[in-house]
Amino acid sequence: MFLHVVMLQLSGAADARFHDRVQGYCDRILAECDGVAGYAFRSNQASRSDGLTHAVVAAFSDAAAHDRYQVSPAHQEMKAYMADFIERLVVFDGEIPTIC
């Protein structure tokens, strides 16, 4: 399994409308992108978040599925929309073992 985690510090302009629209993009990605095992935009509940208040957490069947997602229309539109609301981000991409 391939894991993609994007930790975000959002600006104060990220209101309820922003969150609703991002959720819509998440729904599209789940519906349109082959090989997505899980995809969510969530608040960061960690007490040691260093200001990274939200995250996109995604699991893919393999690295190739992640590569397809990166260029998908839904992901490209989501990134373009979110760009003006992001003050800082940190990304993790990597394979993780799975238990069958």
C-alpha positions in Angstrom: 0.0 0.0 0.0 1.2 3.5 -0.8 0.4 6.3 1.7 0.2 10.0 0.8 -0.2 12.5 3.7 -0.3 16.2 3.3 -0.2 18.2 6.5 -1.6 21.7 6.2 -1.6 25.0 8.0 -4.6 26.9 6.6 -5.3 30.6 6.6 -8.1 32.2 8.5 -10.0 32.5 5.1 -10.7 28.7 5.2 -14.3 28.9 6.3 -17.2 26.4 6.2 -17.6 27.0 2.5 -14.0 26.1 1.9 -14.3 22.9 3.9 -17.5 21.9 2.1 -15.9 22.4 -1.3 -12.8 20.4 -0.3 -15.1 17.6 0.9 -16.7 17.6 -2.5 -13.3 17.2 -4.1 -12.5 14.3 -1.8 -15.8 12.6 -2.8 -14.9 13.1 -6.5 -11.4 11.6 -6.0 -12.9 8.5 -4.3 -15.3 8.1 -7.1 -13.1 8.9 -10.1 -9.6 7.7 -9.2 -8.8 4.1 -9.7 -6.7 2.5 -6.9 -7.7 4.8 -4.1 -8.2 2.7 -1.0 -9.1 5.7 1.3 -9.1 9.4 1.0 -10.0 12.0 3.7 -9.5 15.7 4.6 -9.5 16.0 8.4 -8.7 18.3 11.3 -5.4 17.4 13.0 -6.1 16.3 16.6 -2.4 16.0 17.6 -1.4 18.2 20.5 2.1 18.6 18.9 0.9 19.6 15.4 3.2 22.7 15.2 0.4 24.7 13.6 -0.4 22.0 11.0 -4.2 22.0 11.6 -5.5 19.8 8.9 -4.4 16.9 6.7 -5.2 15.1 3.5 -4.7 11.4 4.2 -4.8 9.0 1.3 -4.0 5.3 0.8 -3.5 3.8 -2.6 -3.2 0.3 -3.8 0.3 1.0 -5.1 2.6 3.8 -6.2 1.2 3.7 -9.7 -2.3 4.5 -8.4 -0.8 7.5 -6.5 0.9 8.7 -9.7 -2.4 8.5 -11.6 -4.2 10.4 -8.9 -1.5 13.2 -9.0 -2.5 14.1 -12.6 -6.2 13.4 -12.3 -8.6 16.4 -13.0 -10.2 16.1 -9.6 -6.8 16.4 -7.8 -5.6 19.2 -10.0 -8.7 21.2 -9.4 -8.6 20.6 -5.7 -4.9 21.7 -5.5 -5.7 24.9 -7.5 -8.7 25.7 -5.3 -6.8 25.1 -2.0 -3.6 27.0 -2.9 -4.8 30.4 -1.8 -5.8 29.0 1.6 -2.6 27.2 2.5 0.1 28.9 4.5 2.3 25.9 5.0 2.4 22.2 4.0 4.4 19.1 4.6 4.1 16.0 2.5 4.9 12.3 3.2 4.7 9.8 0.4 5.8 6.2 0.8 5.1 2.5 0.8 3.8 1.0 4.0 3.5 -2.7 4.8 0.0 -4.3 5.0 -1.3 -7.2 6.9 -3.4 -9.6 4.9 
